[in-house]
Amino acid sequence: MALEQELQYFDAHKSELLEHYAGQFALIKGDSLLGTYTTLEEAFEAGVRALGNQPFLIKQVLETEEVIQYPALAVGMIHAGL
């Protein structure tokens, strides 16, 4: 799974991240926190500067995650051909 190591790092350090960086965007590569930023755009720019064109995780530090659902009917996929 893509970014599995980064997601595991985030989950393992979530309480510490919440204590110090609640609401900010964490930039994670492998098992390292590269920084936290006030906006998604700042985190993305820092990730590209530091890592170039390779995968990295940006995740907002929140107590509970917002679940976003897009029902197939709402996005026009109900009649999508396979």
Secondary structure per residue as TSV (DSSP state, phi and psi in degrees):
chain	resnum	aa	ss	phi	psi
A	1	M	-	360.0	135.5
A	2	A	T	-64.6	137.2
A	3	L	T	62.0	22.7
A	4	E	H	-60.6	-44.5
A	5	Q	H	-61.8	-41.6
A	6	E	H	-65.6	-41.8
A	7	L	H	-65.6	-38.4
A	8	Q	H	-63.9	-40.9
A	9	Y	H	-60.3	-47.6
A	10	F	H	-58.2	-48.5
A	11	D	H	-62.4	-40.5
A	12	A	H	-68.2	-27.8
A	13	H	T	-111.6	12.9
A	14	K	H	-58.3	-43.3
A	15	S	H	-64.0	-40.5
A	16	E	H	-66.4	-42.1
A	17	L	H	-62.9	-42.4
A	18	L	H	-62.1	-39.0
A	19	E	H	-63.4	-37.9
A	20	H	H	-106.0	-26.2
A	21	Y	H	-134.0	28.7
A	22	A	T	-53.5	131.8
A	23	G	T	87.0	-15.4
A	24	Q	S	-85.9	173.4
A	25	F	E	-106.6	119.5
A	26	A	E	-89.5	133.6
A	27	L	E	-104.7	117.3
A	28	I	E	-128.0	134.5
A	29	K	E	-131.4	122.8
A	30	G	T	62.7	-125.2
A	31	D	T	-110.6	36.6
A	32	S	E	-130.8	135.3
A	33	L	E	-86.4	115.1
A	34	L	E	-85.9	-19.2
A	35	G	E	161.8	169.1
A	36	T	E	-126.8	148.8
A	37	Y	E	-139.9	154.7
A	38	T	S	-79.0	-22.1
A	39	T	S	-130.0	156.8
A	40	L	H	-61.3	-40.1
A	41	E	H	-62.1	-43.5
A	42	E	H	-61.3	-42.8
A	43	A	H	-64.8	-42.4
A	44	F	H	-63.5	-47.1
A	45	E	H	-60.5	-41.9
A	46	A	H	-64.9	-39.6
A	47	G	H	-63.6	-43.9
A	48	V	H	-66.5	-41.3
A	49	R	H	-61.7	-43.8
A	50	A	H	-79.3	-35.9
A	51	L	H	-117.9	-12.5
A	52	G	-	69.6	-142.1
A	53	N	S	-93.3	66.5
A	54	Q	S	-139.2	158.1
A	55	P	-	-68.1	141.7
A	56	F	-	-150.3	160.7
A	57	L	E	-105.3	132.9
A	58	I	E	-120.3	122.2
A	59	K	E	-139.8	130.9
A	60	Q	E	-73.4	137.0
A	61	V	-	-86.0	101.9
A	62	L	-	-132.5	150.0
A	63	E	S	-60.9	-49.3
A	64	T	S	-126.7	143.2
A	65	E	-	-87.8	141.7
A	66	E	-	-76.7	130.7
A	67	V	-	-96.3	123.3
A	68	I	-	-109.7	125.9
A	69	Q	-	-121.2	138.6
A	70	Y	-	-124.3	94.5
A	71	P	-	-58.3	145.1
A	72	A	T	-54.2	-38.4
A	73	L	T	-64.2	-38.6
A	74	A	T	-68.4	-29.5
A	75	V	T	-105.6	13.1
A	76	G	T	75.4	19.8
A	77	M	-	-93.0	-3.1
A	78	I	T	-63.8	-28.6
A	79	H	T	-113.3	19.2
A	80	A	-	-68.3	135.3
A	81	G	-	-79.4	145.7
A	82	L	-	-96.1	360.0
